[in-house]
Amino acid sequence: MAIGRAGRNASVLSSVLLQILLCLSAFYSLFYFLASLCLIIYKSQVLSYPDSDLALDVCLLLLMAALDIIRVYLGVRGNLQESEKYVGANLIITGTTLLFAVYFLVWQSYVLRADVIVNSILLCLYGLTGVVGFGALARFTSAYS
């Protein structure tokens, strides 16, 4: 038994599955951002990529990378500390990065088959992490209310 909030005896509520998904997500995100950057460079060299769209895509990719680092950090910290605030913030940022992934899947200037594959895997990973994160948040909230 672990000592919970206010010194009460409580069981551990952290989700092992959420922790595994967040670690997997961190590794896949690194691959995703490198692959997407390489694909943007490739498309700018081979295709007639408008300069304004190129700048927008690179800026959005960098913003998505920064948000993803924060997302993983908040998720890991919130899960280990059993904190509703951190897990809730993680879920909000997951929704935001999910929208960025949809942009790169649907609304990017040129979408190659490689873009579809890496973005589809990322969206599945975000979906799984979100569902498990909601479950962890529900467990944390119900245990401490």
PyMOL commands that set and color helices and strands:
alter all, ss='L'
color gray80, all
select helices_A, chain A and resi 5-7+16-46+51-81+84-107+113-143
alter helices_A, ss='H'
color red, helices_A
select strands_A, chain A and resi 2-3+9-10
alter strands_A, ss='S'
color yellow, strands_A
deselect
rebuild
show_as cartoon
